[in-house]
Amino acid sequence: QVKLVESGGGLVQFGGSLRLSCAVSASLYSFNAMGWYRQAPGKDRELVASVIDSGRNGITNYADFVKGRFTISRDYAKNTVNLQMTSLKPEDTAVYYCHGDQLLGPSKYDYWGQGTQVIVSS
């Protein structure tokens, strides 16, 4: 069973930065897509950022509300997917989840982490 474990959440002031990390128990090379989602109280889970393999490169995609502030990256040596968050706002407060789509031959598997809480104070 593949596990995704997030870390790096916490309390930060308006305008501050945090770096979230998602440790993946399987090789990142087996995942064709990785992403970060978030869910605020009373709201639906929403995509924050994703990276999708395309040939030898990864195509990144960001929600409009984080463009220019957040950066998603993959570290194949450490088997982690990271989300660097800067210029944080109170509306960024949410539980952040790591997600991965793994391809093994003809089969596709979908994995979620347990989430890490981010709180931005005003």
N, C-alpha and C positions, 0 to 999 in steps of 0.2 A: 504494500500500500504506500503510495507516494504521499509525502507530507510536505506542506508549505507552512512555514512558521515565520510570522512577522515579528519585528522588533523595532524599537526606536521611537515609539510614540511617547507622548508626555504632554506636559503643560508648558506653553510658550506664550510670550507676550506678542501683542500685535506688532507686525513687522519683523518678527523673528524668523528663525530657520530651524528646520528639523530634517533629519535624514532617516527615512524608513528603509528597512532591509527585509527581504524575504528569503529565507534559507530554504532551498529545495533539496529534498532527499534523493532525487534522481538527477541524472545528467541534464543540464539545460539544453544540450544539443537535441534531446528527444522532444522538446517543446517547440511547436511552431508559433506559439503566441503566448505572451505573458502580459499581465496587466495589473493595474491598481484600480480598485473601486473604493467608494466610500458610501457610508450611510449615516445620515444625521437623524436624530430622534424625530419620529413622525414622518419621515420621508423615505422614498424608495432608494434602493441602492443605485448608484450612478457610476458610470465610467469616469475615471480621472485621467488615466494615461495608459497606453498600451504600446507594445512593440511586437511587430509581426515579421516573421522571416520572409524575405523575398530574395531568392537567389543567395548571394553571399552577404547581403546586407539586411539590416533590420529597418523596417519602416515604422516610425513612431507616430503616434496619434495622441493628441491632447484635447481634453474638453476646453471649450472656449474660456471657461472661468478660471483655468490655471495656466493658460498659454503665457509663456514668458516668465512664469514664476516657478514652475515645477519641471523637473527633468527626470525621465525614466532611463535606467541603464541596466545592462547585464554584465555580470562578472563571471565569466566562464571558469576561471581558475578557482573561485570560491563557491561557485554554484549559487549565486545570489542574484536577485533582482532588486534594484534600489530605486527609491524615489526621493530625490533631493527637492525639498520644499523651501522656498524663500518667500519673503514679503508676505508672510502669513496673515490672514484676516480672521476675525471671529467667525465668519461664515464658513471657514474651512474646518471648523470643529465637527468631528465625525469619527466613527470607527472606520478605519482604513483596512481593506482586505486585499490580499494578494490572490491572483487567479492565474491558472495556467491551463493551456490546451496541449495535451501530449499526444503525439502521433507515434503509434507502434505498429508498423506495417499498415494494414487496412483499418485498424481500429483507432478511434479517437477517445481520449479520456479527458475528463473535466475535473479540475481540482481547485479547492478554495482553502485559504488559511483561516485561522480562527479570528483574526482581526487584531488591530492595535489601536488604542484610543488616542486621538489627538485633540487637545483642547487649546484653543487660542483665546487668550484673555484680551479684553479691550483696554 
